[in-house]
Amino acid sequence: MRFIVSTSVLLKQLQAISGASSTSTVLPILENFLFEIEDNILTISATDLQTSMITSLPIEAKEEGRIAMPSKILIETLKTLPDQPVAFSVDTETLAVEISAGDGKYKLSGERADDFPKIPVVESASTINIPASTLADAISKTMFAVSNDELRPAMGGVLVEIEEHTITFVATDAHKLVQYRRKDIGAEEVNSLILPKKALALLKSSLPSEDINVTIEYNSTNAFFSFENIHLICRLVDERYPDYAAVIPQVNPNKLIVDRLLFLNTLKRVVIFANKTTHQVRLKITGSELHISAEDIDFANEAHERLSCQYEGEDMEIGFNAKFLVEMLGNLGSDEVLLEMSTSNKAGLLKPSEPSEEEEVLMLVMPVMLNNQG
């Protein structure tokens, strides 16, 4: 088996899928890429058994064949080579691989292709198409709220609810919750699936900047994402997602509108003076003034800032973890944000102040109990 390919082209493809391979000591084969040649097309696969990625590219090849090659050494070698044609010669009996590039020759040993795990194929799947930019946006807006608690595996992924005219992405870690809904995408069949965090992170980093369509096919066990020459397949989280709608407060008479960047930058400054464990900040709203303060009693640190805002409702004080607010404000794209509240011990809702026709974003943050100083 022998083929020639450009170093830069091959490196780009390997880097695009390398995140799916695993450094498993139990199954060393997972540290390899699977190379398969058929009809002058090279298909390369990587997997950690939960998430798999496949890419393909045209090459010059004399013969067809399959072999698994170690991923780390391949990528490290290609990174150091200039852009030039590189020839791979594989002895399918001994699994010896010889790489020739310019004046250099490099030898390494491959593994049997048959030992590489079988990648799931699409069977009896439903399909939905989403523009790459919309999918990237949905992942960015929800991923930061995914839980890292291994005892609650359902919350370790993003819930995707597909309805006839909408698609909704939900993430929560019990302290914060994000619901991102698109009103311009849907599918005839109503469905819901939980996509794991690793697969979403890989997807986001490999989505193209051009706005092409991403085809998502899904059945009860796996989701398949296809765009350009990349395929990503992931096993769905097989758990029941908590009833998130039940925790979203419906009656929130206190409404605060404030400049998003001003609010964000103020919180970033004030939290420096907050307790390093709780990151607690106090919001005190009176009339059209928002007072933001924080203190760390152990070090006698404190900070106070005042912002002007639009406010309707009763004067109130409420405490939040500033780190959560900073993450949320960083992921909301609007110039001004609306913070809806009912009482100081109920969740606050952050939204863009101007609703959009295509999308709805709702971010919920649980309050923290304030001590009564200040």
Disulfide bonds with the S-S distance in Angstrom:
none
